[in-house]
Amino acid sequence: KFAPLVAIHSFEPSPANFAMLRKSAERVTAGKGNWGGTDVFQKWTSDGGSRTIALRNMGVGPETGNLTFYCPEKDPQCISEQVSLLPFTGAHAFKAEVKTLASLIPEITLPDDELAFLKVDAQGYDCEILQSLDFNAHRFHVLLWEVYWPFLVQTNTTTGRCSLRGQVDLFANKGYRVYAMNPVAGPVRIDGAFYDEAVLGTSCMNMFAVSKSWSHSNDLIAHYASFTIKEAWEFESIMMNGGRAAARAKWKSWQSNDDHGMTKVCADDARTANPGVLWTATEKAASEYVASLICAL
């Protein structure tokens, strides 16, 4: 059997962020292949050619064109994760080439390529980008995106196709199971009869959709769920054997790369956002237990 050809395509509109992306990718691949390209396009090919990484200094958005991106006033270099097509008051701005997902996929793939995973984090425009997908022509096995409630309110999209319900139904009607990535309980299904807007509340929530036709869909969900349970048991064991100090250190190590300050807040926020009506008593008790351990720290 031949080893599969694997390609990763990444798009970043901010020139400053693109420069950091290049450096990170170069560190990861150091001594393992070759880089080449231009200031706005970099491509790495592994030794033997079975792996590629393509980085493009451009954006993916709701329309094609040379669009204006905005950065918060406190971010003149435009390096924060809040760079967006949505204008900020007193914001810094730059222009960048933008293409829709539908127009990009035929450019970067071959007709028989398998589309494995798509991650979108476009500061509120995730839905508009995903709406441009032609699900009949291109179907990813797994999609990951973000729903940000303040953006829905600001853009008057709390109802309609880009509301929470609209985004969930988009994938459910295309043959996907849709889940919320709950930080305490693991994957919480939210499509169809499982829908409950309380899973989002008034904050930000990462969502993912898994194609029912993908042969490994059940394995993926089981792995994710078991990983959450494994963390809970590991945490309990540390609490029992090492005490609160050891558990606190473990929790901080898990969250060391988190830029949302989870180590500074109690898990009450995550717990109160849990969609209790979706859970059995056992699931509810398990999530409460894990949350209580975190709060106790």
C-alpha positions as CSV (number, residue, x, y, z in Angstrom):
1,K,0.0,0.0,0.0
2,F,1.1,3.5,-0.7
3,A,1.3,6.1,2.1
4,P,-1.5,8.7,1.7
5,L,-0.6,12.2,0.6
6,V,-1.6,14.6,3.3
7,A,-1.9,18.4,2.7
8,I,-2.6,21.2,5.2
9,H,-3.8,24.5,3.9
10,S,-3.8,27.6,6.2
11,F,-5.1,31.1,5.5
12,E,-4.2,34.2,7.5
13,P,-5.0,37.8,6.3
14,S,-2.9,39.7,8.8
15,P,0.7,40.2,7.5
16,A,2.0,40.3,11.1
17,N,0.2,37.1,12.0
18,F,1.2,35.5,8.8
19,A,4.9,36.1,9.6
20,M,4.4,34.5,13.0
21,L,2.6,31.6,11.4
22,R,5.5,31.1,9.0
23,K,8.0,31.0,11.9
24,S,5.9,28.5,13.9
25,A,5.6,26.2,10.9
26,E,9.3,26.4,10.2
27,R,10.1,25.5,13.8
28,V,7.8,22.5,13.7
29,T,9.3,21.2,10.4
30,A,12.9,22.1,11.1
31,G,15.2,19.5,9.4
32,K,12.2,17.6,7.9
33,G,11.9,18.7,4.3
34,N,12.1,22.0,2.5
35,W,10.3,25.4,2.4
36,G,9.9,27.6,-0.6
37,G,7.7,30.3,-2.0
38,T,7.1,34.1,-1.7
39,D,6.3,36.7,0.9
40,V,2.6,35.8,0.7
41,F,2.8,32.1,-0.1
42,Q,5.0,29.5,1.6
43,K,4.9,25.8,1.0
44,W,6.7,23.0,2.8
45,T,7.2,19.6,1.3
46,S,8.4,16.7,3.4
47,D,11.3,14.4,2.3
48,G,9.7,12.0,-0.1
49,G,6.9,14.4,-0.9
50,S,4.1,12.7,1.0
51,R,3.3,15.7,3.3
52,T,2.8,19.3,2.4
53,I,1.9,22.5,4.3
54,A,0.7,25.6,2.3
55,L,0.5,29.0,4.0
56,R,-1.3,31.8,2.3
57,N,-1.3,35.5,3.4
58,M,-5.0,36.0,2.5
59,G,-8.4,35.7,4.1
60,V,-11.4,33.4,3.7
61,G,-14.6,35.2,4.0
62,P,-18.2,35.7,2.9
63,E,-17.2,37.3,-0.5
64,T,-14.3,37.5,-2.9
65,G,-12.4,40.7,-3.2
66,N,-9.9,43.0,-1.6
67,L,-11.6,43.6,1.7
68,T,-10.8,45.7,4.8
69,F,-9.9,44.0,8.0
70,Y,-10.1,45.8,11.4
71,C,-8.0,45.5,14.5
72,P,-8.7,46.7,18.0
73,E,-7.3,50.1,18.9
74,K,-5.0,48.5,21.4
75,D,-3.5,46.3,18.7
76,P,-1.9,48.6,16.1
77,Q,0.2,45.6,14.7
78,C,-2.9,43.6,14.0
79,I,-1.6,40.5,15.8
80,S,-4.5,39.7,18.1
81,E,-7.1,37.0,17.5
82,Q,-9.7,39.8,17.2
83,V,-8.7,40.8,13.7
84,S,-12.0,40.8,11.9
85,L,-14.0,42.1,9.0
86,L,-16.3,43.6,11.6
87,P,-15.4,47.3,12.2
88,F,-14.2,48.4,15.7
89,T,-14.5,51.9,17.0
90,G,-11.2,53.7,16.6
91,A,-9.8,50.6,15.0
92,H,-6.7,50.1,12.9
93,A,-7.3,48.6,9.5
94,F,-5.6,46.9,6.5
95,K,-6.7,45.4,3.2
96,A,-6.2,41.8,2.2
97,E,-7.3,39.5,-0.6
98,V,-10.3,37.4,0.4
99,K,-11.9,34.4,-1.3
100,T,-14.9,32.3,-0.4
101,L,-14.4,28.7,0.7
102,A,-16.4,27.5,-2.3
103,S,-14.0,29.2,-4.7
104,L,-10.9,28.1,-2.9
105,I,-11.5,24.4,-2.6
106,P,-11.4,23.6,-6.4
107,E,-8.2,25.7,-6.6
108,I,-6.3,23.8,-3.9
109,T,-7.6,20.2,-4.2
110,L,-8.1,17.5,-6.9
111,P,-11.5,16.1,-7.7
112,D,-10.8,12.8,-5.8
113,D,-9.1,14.3,-2.8
114,E,-10.6,13.4,0.6
115,L,-11.5,16.4,2.6
116,A,-10.8,15.4,6.2
117,F,-11.0,18.4,8.5
118,L,-12.0,22.1,8.3
119,K,-11.4,24.6,11.1
120,V,-12.8,28.1,10.8
121,D,-12.1,30.9,13.3
122,A,-13.1,34.1,11.7
123,Q,-14.2,36.3,14.6
124,G,-18.0,36.1,14.0
125,Y,-17.9,35.4,10.2
126,D,-17.6,31.6,10.6
127,C,-21.3,31.1,9.6
128,E,-21.0,33.2,6.5
129,I,-17.9,31.3,5.4
130,L,-19.5,27.9,6.1
131,Q,-22.7,28.9,4.2
132,S,-20.7,29.2,1.0
133,L,-19.8,25.5,1.1
134,D,-21.2,23.4,-1.7
135,F,-22.0,20.3,0.3
136,N,-23.0,18.3,-2.8
137,A,-19.5,18.9,-4.3
138,H,-17.3,19.1,-1.2
139,R,-18.0,17.3,2.1
140,F,-15.5,17.4,5.0
141,H,-15.6,14.6,7.5
142,V,-15.3,17.0,10.5
143,L,-15.8,20.7,10.7
144,L,-14.9,22.9,13.7
145,W,-16.1,26.5,14.1
146,E,-17.1,29.1,16.7
147,V,-20.4,30.7,17.6
148,Y,-20.0,34.0,19.4
149,W,-23.2,35.3,20.9
150,P,-22.2,39.0,21.1
151,F,-21.5,39.0,17.4
152,L,-25.0,37.6,16.7
153,V,-26.5,40.4,18.7
154,Q,-24.3,43.1,17.1
155,T,-25.2,41.9,13.6
156,N,-28.8,41.2,14.3
157,T,-28.5,37.5,13.5
158,T,-29.9,36.0,16.6
159,T,-32.6,34.6,14.2
160,G,-32.3,33.3,10.7
161,R,-29.7,31.2,8.9
162,C,-26.7,32.4,11.0
163,S,-28.5,32.2,14.3
164,L,-27.4,29.3,16.6
165,R,-30.3,27.3,15.4
166,G,-29.6,28.2,11.8
167,Q,-26.0,27.1,12.0
168,V,-26.9,23.8,13.7
169,D,-29.7,23.1,11.2
170,L,-27.4,23.8,8.3
171,F,-25.2,20.8,9.1
172,A,-28.0,18.6,10.5
173,N,-29.9,18.9,7.2
174,K,-26.7,18.0,5.3
175,G,-26.1,14.7,7.1
176,Y,-24.0,15.8,10.1
177,R,-24.3,15.3,13.8
178,V,-23.6,18.6,15.6
179,Y,-21.9,18.9,18.9
180,A,-20.9,21.7,21.4
181,M,-17.5,21.3,22.9
182,N,-18.4,21.6,26.6
183,P,-15.3,22.1,28.7
184,V,-16.6,20.0,31.6
185,A,-18.8,17.3,30.1
186,G,-17.1,16.8,26.8
187,P,-19.1,16.6,23.5
188,V,-22.8,17.6,23.9
189,R,-25.0,16.8,20.9
190,I,-27.2,19.7,19.9
191,D,-28.8,18.9,16.5
192,G,-32.4,17.7,16.0
193,A,-34.2,16.6,19.1
194,F,-31.1,17.3,21.1
195,Y,-31.2,21.1,20.4
196,D,-31.1,23.4,23.4
197,E,-30.0,27.0,23.1
198,A,-28.9,27.0,26.7
199,V,-25.8,25.2,25.6
200,L,-24.5,28.6,24.3
201,G,-26.1,31.1,26.6
202,T,-24.6,34.6,26.0
203,S,-21.0,33.7,25.4
204,C,-18.7,31.9,23.0
205,M,-18.9,28.2,22.2
206,N,-16.8,26.0,19.9
207,M,-19.0,23.7,17.8
208,F,-18.1,20.7,15.6
209,A,-20.0,18.7,13.1
210,V,-19.2,15.1,12.1
211,S,-20.5,13.5,8.9
212,K,-22.8,10.5,9.5
213,S,-21.4,8.9,6.3
214,W,-17.8,9.0,7.5
215,S,-16.8,5.5,8.6
216,H,-14.9,6.8,11.7
217,S,-17.5,9.2,13.0
218,N,-18.5,7.1,16.0
219,D,-14.8,6.4,16.8
220,L,-14.1,10.1,16.9
221,I,-17.0,10.9,19.2
222,A,-16.1,8.0,21.5
223,H,-12.5,9.0,21.6
224,Y,-13.4,12.6,22.5
225,A,-15.9,11.5,25.2
226,S,-13.5,8.9,26.7
227,F,-10.7,11.5,26.8
228,T,-13.0,13.8,28.9
229,I,-13.8,10.9,31.2
230,K,-10.2,9.9,31.5
231,E,-9.3,13.5,32.5
232,A,-12.0,13.4,35.2
233,W,-10.7,10.1,36.6
234,E,-7.1,11.3,36.5
235,F,-8.1,14.5,38.2
236,E,-9.9,12.5,41.0
237,S,-6.9,10.3,41.5
238,I,-4.6,13.3,41.8
239,M,-6.9,14.8,44.4
240,M,-7.1,11.6,46.4
241,N,-3.3,10.8,46.3
242,G,-1.6,14.2,45.9
243,G,-4.0,16.6,47.5
244,R,-5.3,19.9,46.4
245,A,-1.9,21.4,45.6
246,A,-1.1,18.6,43.1
247,A,-4.5,18.9,41.6
248,R,-4.1,22.6,41.2
249,A,-0.8,22.2,39.4
250,K,-2.3,19.6,37.1
251,W,-5.2,21.8,36.2
252,K,-2.9,24.7,35.4
253,S,-0.7,22.5,33.3
254,W,-3.8,21.4,31.3
255,Q,-4.8,25.1,30.8
256,S,-1.3,26.5,30.3
257,N,-1.9,27.4,26.6
258,D,-5.4,28.8,27.2
259,D,-5.6,32.5,26.5
260,H,-9.2,32.9,27.9
261,G,-8.1,32.8,31.5
262,M,-9.8,29.5,32.5
263,T,-7.2,29.1,35.3
264,K,-8.4,32.3,36.9
265,V,-12.1,31.5,37.1
266,C,-14.2,28.9,38.8
267,A,-15.9,26.3,36.7
268,D,-19.3,27.6,37.8
269,D,-19.6,29.5,34.5
270,A,-19.1,26.3,32.5
271,R,-21.5,24.4,34.8
272,T,-24.3,26.9,34.6
273,A,-24.1,26.9,30.8
274,N,-24.6,23.1,30.7
275,P,-27.9,22.0,29.0
276,G,-29.3,20.1,31.9
277,V,-32.4,18.9,30.0
278,L,-30.1,17.0,27.6
279,W,-28.4,14.9,30.3
280,T,-29.3,11.9,32.3
281,A,-29.0,12.2,36.1
282,T,-25.7,10.3,35.9
283,E,-24.2,12.6,33.3
284,K,-25.4,15.7,35.2
285,A,-23.8,14.3,38.4
286,A,-20.5,13.6,36.7
287,S,-20.2,17.1,35.2
288,E,-21.2,18.6,38.5
289,Y,-18.5,16.5,40.2
290,V,-15.7,17.5,37.8
291,A,-16.8,21.2,38.1
292,S,-16.8,21.0,41.8
293,L,-13.2,19.7,41.8
294,I,-12.1,22.6,39.6
295,C,-13.9,25.1,41.8
296,A,-12.4,23.7,44.9
297,L,-8.9,24.7,43.6
